[in-house]
Amino acid sequence: MDYHIIDTTPPYGVYDTVAITADTFAEAAQQARAIARKRHQEQADEIGQTVRVHMIIQDRTFEERKIAEPVHPNPPPCTAKRHSWEHVLSPSFGEGVLHIHRCTQCGIYRARNTWATDPQDGTPGHVAISYWKAGKPYTET
């Protein structure tokens, strides 16, 4: 069956559509998630934060299902061969925890927020990862 994947995540917007072939909505959703990771990985890496990708899967009868897929940034390169993370702190807030680590080699910080808010639809309870350099403020995703 033919499906259309409509990416509603900035910078693409609702007019960017990809046609795919799948046997079921579940298979189409799997393909949509792979498309999301491929299309938005560079964006997540560039900003150093998780991007939540929102897509609409539409079949030829125009039945729709919405999905959201987190695309986490890859760690920035380390000045050593690889990062050596040390725990800095883990404050809890509301329902989640913000785990903060620092690389002992290059000083890059990594935060893993277990109760992040989706910036596109405002829903809480998502995992988000951020990286930033020492001396720069943490900005929540």
C-alpha positions, 0 to 999 in steps of 0.5 A: 500500500502507498503511504505519504509521510508528511514532515511537520517539523521545522524547517521542513513544514507541512508541505514536505511529503515523502511517498513510501510503500509499506504493508501496514501502518506499523511498517510505514511508521518504522520507515517514517522514523528512519526518515526522521533520523536521517533528515534531522540528525544533522540539525540535532548535531548542529544545535547539540540538542534533541530534536523531536520530529513530528510526522503524519502518516497518511494512506491512500484513503487519507486515514492519518496517524501522527508520530513523534520521533526523538533524534538525539545529537551525536556527541561532539568530538573530544580532544582526546581519543574519546570522551571520559564522562564524570557525573557532575549532578542529578537534580530532580524536578517534578517527574524527572531528573536532569543528569549532568556529566562533564568530559574530563578530557575536553570539558564538554558537558552532557545533559540527559533530561528525563522529563523534557517538554516537546517544544512543538506540542508542549507535552512533557515526559520525553528524554532529551540530550544536550551538549554544550561547552564549558562556560556556556549556559545549559539550555533545555530542549 
